[in-house]
Amino acid sequence: MFNTIRKNQKGLMFIIAVLTIIAFAWLYNPADTQELGTNVAARVYGRTMTRADIDRLARLYPVALALGQLDLIGSLGGASGNENSDLGEFVWNLLVLRHEAAALGIEPTTEQLAGRVRNLPAFQTNGTFDPRKFESFTLEQLGPRGMTSLQVEEIMRDAFLFDTLRSIVGSPASVSPEEKASALRHFQKADILILPFPVAPARDTVKIIEAQARDYFNRNTARFTAPATATVEYAKFSLPESARNTQGRERVAALQELAGHAADFVASKPDDFAAAAKQAGAEAGVAGPFDRQTGQQPVQQSAQNSSPLPAAITQAVFSMAEDSTISDVMQVGDAFYVIKVTARTAERPKAFEEVKDEAFARVREIEAARLVHQQATEAVAKIRASVQSGASLAEAAAAAGVVAQSFAGVDPAQPELPENFRQLAQVSALLNPGQVSNPVPMLPDGFASVGVVTRALDAQIPEGADLDARLLENNQNLLFAVWLDAQRAAADIVLPRRGGGSANR
């Protein structure tokens, strides 16, 4: 486990940099604290919290990630894949978790906490706690962030609080016979019939007039905007060749020295950014313009269609208040960056003539999909009527003019189907033999229905799969999620509102 973390250190550091930038740009923007005060980031349970308070909690997110506490992160809303919300959800829900645990007097003993740390896979070798791995993690993962082993204990304490509260909240959960019977269907192999309804043939038959395209444009102006852009000068401070293969304390010292050089460069406030960067031993260059929506250079303005800067850095450009100011030092992996914005363009709505072709294409796609969905619904209705009259599914599909595809012995849990049909295996688990589903959207093109011809009576449950335990855990997690949402509302979290005032979250 630890070797995996070390091999992917740069990737982890990249994630950490992204989350840190978001924390400062979104959670702690000084312009957003007009009502709550210049040093207040939020009000929770009636208590004010400073930016430093929130920042301290935000810094625990990458530690929890590095320690593999995915259950904790996911249950606190920090694993949706949306970097703009994951960190915030984790922070606010962690505050709620700690508050509710304190109210119930939940607190791990020293032995319980030590046991959790010793049992972390990241710190084990051959199933036994390895002090050297613990020390290496502290030096390489925590040291550069200004943290100590206390943060490991803090995360494991939060994991204990989470497990205990989930157990208490989820204790009323149970599994009904109906739930188990429904779940068993996902392990019963079936012979199925797939009825595809592609959209492509309908595109050429759909006629669109300009009035339709203009109407769509007027109703969806937010889709047709030219994003803000920015161009920057940058200085990249990288480890010298002699230090790139170092480990442990030596590597930490090299990174700290490099960060110091970058900080000195920022403090010097150079007039000639590029010349001063080169003199300081950094790589200097110009990059952009960057698209605010993607953080990348537009295709037509980038021969290589890529940015020389990480996305975490290009997104940070748009949180800088003014042009010609120099950013703070930002770390991504083993490199430290400093940027200076030299030009900007504001976001603007596009005119209809600029997006006329796109609007026409979009309306044509919508109308073609609508037409095919209507045809598919009518065809399924005919097939169902034919089956009720005694026809087989295959005969009914042929009579309705649908070219069906048959698949035998399909396992809904692990379907051996073409990739675009696999979701239909899950739908088939809800059907009885002779039934046909409603048309469902299919990627990349069109709709499809699925019918069950026959189903095996015995469920082929994979060896080692405890179905009752899985269903019970799912129900407990659902109860915990509902409970956490209710307690979150009771916390009365008040955040600064952009543009002044405040807002509940």
N, C-alpha and C positions, 0 to 999 in steps of 0.2 A: 504493500500500500504506500509506504513512505517513498519507495523508489519511484513509484508512479507519480507521486506529488512532485518529487525532485525533478524528474524528467520533464514534467509539464509546468515547471516553475514559471517560465515566461508567460504561458497562457494564464496561469492563476494571477500573476502580477498584473496582466492586462485587464482581467476582470476586476481586480481590486481598484485599479486606476479609474476604470469606467464608473464604478460605484461611488468612489470618493468624489469624482467630478460632479456626478449627479447630486450627491449629498450637499455639496456647496452651492451648485447652480440652482437646485430646485427647493431643497429644504431650508437653506439658510441664506437666501438672497437678501442682502441688507435693505434693498428697496421694498421688500415685502413686509416690513415690520413697523409700519407707520402707527397702527393702533396698539400693538402689543409692546412696543418699546424697541429701542435701537439694539438691545442685546438680548431680546426675548424671541425665541424661535417658535414657541407653542405654549398653550395652556392645557394641562391635562389634569383631570380630577380637581380642577380649581387651582392647581399649583402651576406657577410659571416655570418654564424650562428654557435655559439659555441655549445658544448655538453650541456651546461647548458640551452641554449635557447631551444634546442630540447627537453631536458628532462622536462622542464617546460610544454611544450605543451603535451608531452606524458602522463604526470600525470593527465591531464584533461580527458583522455579517461575513466578511471574507475569512475570518478565523473559523467560524462555524462551517463554512464551505470547505476550507482546507482540512478540517477534522472529519469531514464526511457526515455531518449532522443534517442529512437531507430530509429526514422525517420532521425534525424541528423546523427547518427552514420552510419546507412545503406547507406544514400545518399553520405556520404564522403568515402565510401568504407571500412568501419570498421566492417562489419558484414558478411564476407564471411565464417567465421568459421575456417579460416586458421590463427592461432595465429602468424605465422611467417610473415604475410603480413598485417593483419588488423591494427595493431598499426601504421606501417609506412604509409599506405594509409590514415589513419585518420589524421596524423600529416601533411603530405604534402598537402592534399586537404584542411585542415583547414587554412593553410597559404595562399593558393590560394583564398579561400573564403573571408578571411579578407582583402586581398589585393584588390580584385575586389570590395568589398563593400566600402572600403575607396575611391577608384577611382570614385565611383558613389555618394559619399557623404551620404551613408546609415548609420544611427546611431540611436539607440532607444533613446527615451526620458527617463528621470528618472521615470516618471509615467508608461510608457510602460514596462520598465524593472522590476519595483516593481510588476506590475500586473502579469507578467509571473511567477515570483517567488511565489507569493501568490496563483496562480492557479495550482501549481504543485501538483499532487495527493499525493505525498510523504509527503506534509506538510498540508494536510487537514483532518478534522474530520467532518463528516456529511456535506460535501460540503462547509465547511468554513475553512479559514486559521487558523492553530493551531500553535501559537508561540512555544509551548512546543516541538512539533515535529521538528520544524526548529532548535531549540536549541539542541535537542538530536542528530539530524543528524550532526550538526556541531561538537559536542563533540565526537560522536562515529565513524563517517565516515571520517570526515576531520581532526580532531585533531591528531589521530595517524599518519597521513600522512604529518603532518606539514603544513596543509592548514587551511584556515578560510572561513567564509561565502562569502568572495570576489570571491572565485572560483565558488560558485553557481551562482553569478551574472555574472561571465565571461562566463559560459556555456550558461546561458539564453540569454546573448547578442549574442553569436554565433548562437543560435537557431533563434533569431530574424533576424539576417543577412541572414541566410539560407532561412527562410520562405519568406523574402522580395525578395531576389534574384531569388528564384525559381518561385515566382509569376511573376516577370518581364520577366525572360527568357521564362517561359512557357505560357506567355500571347497569343502568336500566335496560340497555340494549339487549335484544334477543333476535333469534332467527325463526321465522314462521315456516311451517311446512310449505306454504305457497311460495315463499321466497326460495326455498331450497329446490322445489320442483322446477321453478323457472330457471334457476341457475344451472340445474342438471342438463337442461336443453342445450346449453353451450358446450356440452361434452358428448352430445349424441350425434353421431354421424348421420348425414341425410343426403338423399339424391335430390338435387335442386335443378330448377330451370331458371335461367337468367334471360330477361326480356329487355334488350337494349333499345333506346329511343334516341339516336344521335341528333344533334342540332345542325351539324354541318350541311346536310341536304336542304334544310329550310332557309339557310341564309340567302341563297340566290333567289328564292321566291318572295322574300320580304321586300317591299318597296317603301322607302323612307323619303319624305319630303322635308324641305328645309324648316318648315314651321315646327315639325316634331323635334328636329335637332335643336332649334333655338329654345323651344319649351324645356327640353331636357337641360340645356345649358343654363337657363335662367333658374331652374329649380336645384341645380347642383353647382353653383358658382364656387363653392369651397373646393371642389375637385379640380378646378381650373385656375390655379394660382401659380405664379412664378415665385419660387421660394427665395428668401433672403440669401445672399451670398457674401463671402468675405475672402479677402486675400491677405496672406500673412508672410512676414519674414520669420524664420525659425532658427534656433540654435539647438543642436542635439549633442549632448555630452554623453559619450560612450566610454565604457571601460577600455583601458589600453590593452593591447594584445597580451601583455605580460600578466594581466590580472583576470583574463576571461576564463581560465580553467581552474581558478582557485576555489576553495571550498571553506566552509566553517567560518571561524573568526576572521581569517585573512580576507575572505570575500566580503564579509560585512564591513570590515575596515575600508576596503577599496571602494565599496559603494558609498559609504559615509564621506569619504574624501571627495569622491566625484560629485556628490550632492552639495558639498561645501563649495566646490568650484562654481557650480551652477548658481548657487545662492550669492556668491561674490559678484558674479556677472550681473545678476538682477540688481543688486545693491548699487552697482556702479552707474546705473541709468545711462547707458552709452548713447551718444547722439548718432553715431554711425554704427548701427546694430550689427551689420554683417562683418565689418572690419574688427569690431570689438570681440565678436563671437570667435572669429578665426584666431585672433590674438590669445583668446582664453583657451584655445585648443579644442573648440567645438566645431562640428560640421555646421555650416551656415548655408541657407538657401531661401528661395521664395516658393511658396506653394499656394495653389488656389486658382481661380475662385472656388470656394467650397459651397456646396448646396446645403442649406441648413437642415433640410428634411433628411438627407442621407449622410451628410458629412463627407461626401465624395465630390470630386471634380466632374462637371458635366462631360459626357463622352466626347462632344465635339471640341472641347477645349483641352483634352488630355490624350496625347498620342498613345500613351501606354494604358489609358483608361484606368489609372490607379493613382492613389495619393502617396506621396513620399512620407506622409505622417499617419500615425495610427488614428483610427476613428475616434478614440477617446480624446485625442488632442484637438482634432478638427471640430468636434462638437463643443469643446470648451471655448472655442473662439467666440461663440455666440453668447456666452455668459459674461464676456468682458464688456465693461461699461462704455469705454471710449476707444476711438482709434488712437494710434500712436502711443498707447500705454503698453508697458511690458508686463507680461503675465508673471505669476508666481512660478516657481519650479514645479513641474509635473513629472512624475515618474511613471513609465510604462516599461515593464520588464526590467532589464538592466540598464536602461537609458533614462536620462533626464532631459526634459524639453523646456525651452523658454520660447514664447512666441510674442510677436508684435503685429497687431492688425494694421495694415496699410491702406485697405480700401474695403468698402461695404456697398451693397445694394439692398434696398428694402424689399420686403415681400410685396407683391402687387397682384391684383386680379388680372387675368388675361382677357383679352377681347375675344368675341366669338370668332372672328376671322382667323385668329391665331390657332384655334382649336377646332375649327369647323370639321375637319376630317375625323378627328378623334370623337367628336360628338355624334357624327353620323354613324360611325362604326359602333359606338356604344349603344345607340338606340336600335340599330339593326340587330345587334346581339340580343338585346332585351326582348325585342319583338319576336325574333326567331325562337328564343327559349320559351316565351309565352305560348307561341303556336304549338311547339312540340310538346310542351307539358299538357296542353289541352288535348292534343291527339293521343298522348300516352294515357291520360286519364280515361278517355273514351274507350281505348283499346282494352285496358284492364277491366273496365266494367263489362265489356262484351265477353272477355275470357271468363270472368267470374260467373256470368249468366250461363255460359256454355257448360262449365263444370257442374253447376247445379242441375243442369239438364241431363247429366250423365256422361259428358265427354271427358276425356283425359286432359291434363294440362297441355300436353304437346299438341293434341288435336285442336283444343280451344285456341291456342296461340296461333296455329297455322290458319285457322278459320278467320282470325282477326287480322291476318296479314302481317304478323310479327315474326321475324326470323329469330327463334329462340336458340340459346346455347345450353346444352345439358352438361351437368357435372355430377359424377357419382361419388358417394362416400365422402362428402365434404365435412370436415371437422370445423365447427364454428370458432373454436378456440384457436386453432392453427390451420386456417384454410389454405389449401394448395390451389389457389386461383390466380388468374392474372391480377396484377397489383390494383388496377382500377376497379376490380370486382370484389375485393376482399371485404370491404365494409358491408357488402350484401350478405356475407356469411353470418354476420352478427344479426342482421335483420331477419334472416331465415330462422334463427333460434326462437323468434317470437311467434312463428307460424305453425299451424297444424298441417298435416298432409292434405293437399288439395287447395290450400289457401294461397293467395297471391298478394304481395304487398302493394301499397300505393307507389307511384313513381317517386324515386328519390334522386336528387342531383348527383351526377357522377363526373368525376374528373377524368380526363381533361375536357370532355365535351358531351353534353347531353344529360339524359336521365336513364334510369333503369328500374325495373321491378324484378322481384325474385319470387318464385313459387316453390313450395316444397312438394315433391312427388311422393317420397316415402321417408320415414325416419326410423332409425334403429331404436329398439326399446331399451337397450342397455346403454348407460352412459360410460364411455371409456375415459374415466378420470385418470389423469397422469399420476404415476407413482409418486408418493410423497406429497400430493396436493390435498391438504386438509380443507375441504370445502366449507364445513361448518365454521372453522376458525377464520377463514377468509371473509365469509359473509358477516360474522360477528364483528370482526375488525372494521369492516367497511361501515357497518351501522354505528359503531362507536366513534369512528372518525366523523361521521355525519353529525352525530349528536354534539361532538366537541366543536365542530365548525359553526353550528347554529348557536351554541352557548357563547362561543367567542365573539360572534357577531353582536349578540345582545349585550355582552359586557363591554364591548368596544363602544356601543352607543351610549352606555351609562357612564363611560369615562369622560364624555363631553369634551372631546379633543377639539381645540380651537386653533386654527392655523391662520397666519396672515393671509389676507386676500390680495392678489396682485392688483396694483393700482390703488391700494388704500383700503381700510376697513379690515374686517376679519371674516373668516369662514369656518364653519364646522366641517369636520371631515369624517 
